């Protein structure tokens, strides 16, 4: 499991920081292995999706609840299969998804496809789409596996924040610390966050 976002395309020279789309996939992982270009894609996607420019208003909006959005969230992976967020799933909803799983309730991961969770005993099965659709796949994991994977994903997302920190010191010299704080607020990630 890991955090990811969907690229929302924009002009490579639109925001004044270096970015390349070549060789990227639709979903970009957000972890300690992320590159400065991945952060450029993340910031650019946020700006474009929310029709903003890189500046004080953008940074301020990051910390306001439900002020900004970007398709993304938790990407579940196991045995070569992956099921991620789909259309309209907001990256900020990851805490609702985690809480739903911990409370054994199916959480919304978007639509088209419409993934859903099934709970039987200690097992949790994530289905990639509604019953009756073609090419449905599933991933099954236990509650303890989920808890461990979520903890690892949160730690890895903190690693992504370290890459954002490097990016901000190069590309947002006006106030890099405020950008980092805003991104942490947007993602609900902080030093004391353990996924609960």
N, C-alpha and C positions, 0 to 999 in steps of 0.2 A: 504494500500500500504506500502511496505517496501523494503529495499534493501536486496538482497540475493546473494549468490554465489553457484556455483555447486562444489561439492567436486571432486577434481581430485586426484584419489587414489595414495598413495605412501606408502612406508614401514614405519611402526610406529616408528622404531628406526633409520630412515635414516638421520634425521637432528639434532639429539642431544637434542631435547626438547620433553617434554611429550605430547603425543597425543593418543587418543583412538577413533576408528571408531565405536565401538559397540554402538548401540542405536541411531545412527545418521540417518538423512534422506538425500536424494540426494541434496536438496537445504537447505542451512543454512541461517537463518535470521541474519542480521547484525544490531543489535540495542542494547539499554542499558541493555537488559536482556541476552545478549550473555555471554557465559562462557569463561574462559581461554582456555578450550578445543576447543571451536568454533574458537578462534583466532589461536590456533595451527593448526586447520584444514585449515583456511584461508591462513596462512603463508606457511604451507606445500604444499597446493594446488598451490599457486602462484609459489613457488620454483620448484615443480615438473613439472607443466605445461610449465614453461619457461626454464626448464633444468638449474637451477642455484643452488647455495648453499647460505646459510645465511651468509652474509658478506657485505663488503663495495660495491662490484660491484652490488649486488642485491639492496641494499639501494639506490645507485646512479641511478640505472635503473628505480626505482619506479617513479621518478620525470620527466623522459623523456617521452615526448608524443609518444604514439604508440610503445614504447619499450617493454612493457610487456602486457600480456593479461590473462584473466581468464573469463570463462563463468559465467555470472550472470547479474544483473541489477535490475530493478524494478519488484517486484512481486505484482500483482494486486489482491485484495481480496474483496469479497462482498457476503453477504448472503450465506456463506458456500462454495462459489466457489472461486477458485484461478487460475490465468493464469500468468505464469511467462515466463522468457526468455527461449529460446530453443537453440539448437545447433548453435554454432558460435556467439552467442550474447555476446559481450564483456561487462563486468561490467562497463567499463568506458563510454559506450554509453548512460548511463542513462540521461545525459544532452541533447543529441540529441533526445531521446524519449520524454523527457519533453518539449523541444522546439517544436517538431513536433506537439504534442498535443495542446500546446498553440496556434500554428499557424494553427490548424485544418488540419493537414496532417498526414496520416498514417505513423507511424515510424516502423522501422524494429526491431523485437524482436527475430530474429533468424529463423531457418527453421527446419522442421521436428519435430514438427508441425510449421506451418507458421501463427502465430497470426497476426491480422491486426485490424486497427481502422476504424470505420465508424462514420461519423459526421452528425447528423440531428438536426437542431435547436440548442438548448442549450445542447442536450444530446450527449454523446460520448459512443459508444459501442465498446468494445474490444471483438473480436471473437477469439476463441482458435485455429482455423485452417481455411484453405481455404474452400469455399463453396463446398459441395458435399462429404466432408470427413465424416467419422463416428464419433459419440460421440462429436460433436461440442457443446461447451457451450459458453455463453457470459456473460459479466458483463457490465452494463450500469451505467454511472455516469454523473453528470453535470460538466461543466467547473469549477464552484466554488468548488464542491466536490473534483475534481482533484487537484486544487490549494491548498486546505486545507490539503489533504492527502499527497501531495508532500512536503509541508512545514513540516509536522509531520515526514515524512520519513527522511528528511534531518536532523532534530533535533535528531531523534533516531539514525541515522548513526553517528552523533557526539558522542552519548552515546557509540556506538561501539568503537569509537576512544579512549574513556576513558578506556575501557577494554583492548584495544591494548596497551595503555600506561602502565597498570599494567603488562601485559604479557611481554612487552619489558624490564621492570625493572628487571624481573626475568630471562628472556631467551636471552636477547641481551644486556648485560651489557657493551659491547664495546662502544656503542653510542646510547642509547635508544631514545634520542631526534631526531637524524637523521632518525631513523626508523619511528617514529611517523610522522615527516614531510614528509617522502617519501610516507607513506600510505595515508596521507591527500592529497598529490599531485596526487597520483594514482587514488583516488576516487573523486577528485575534490571537496573536503570538506574542508572548513576552517571556522574560527570564523566569518567571514563576509558573508559567503555563505548562502543565503536564498532560494536557489533553482532556482534562475534566471540565 
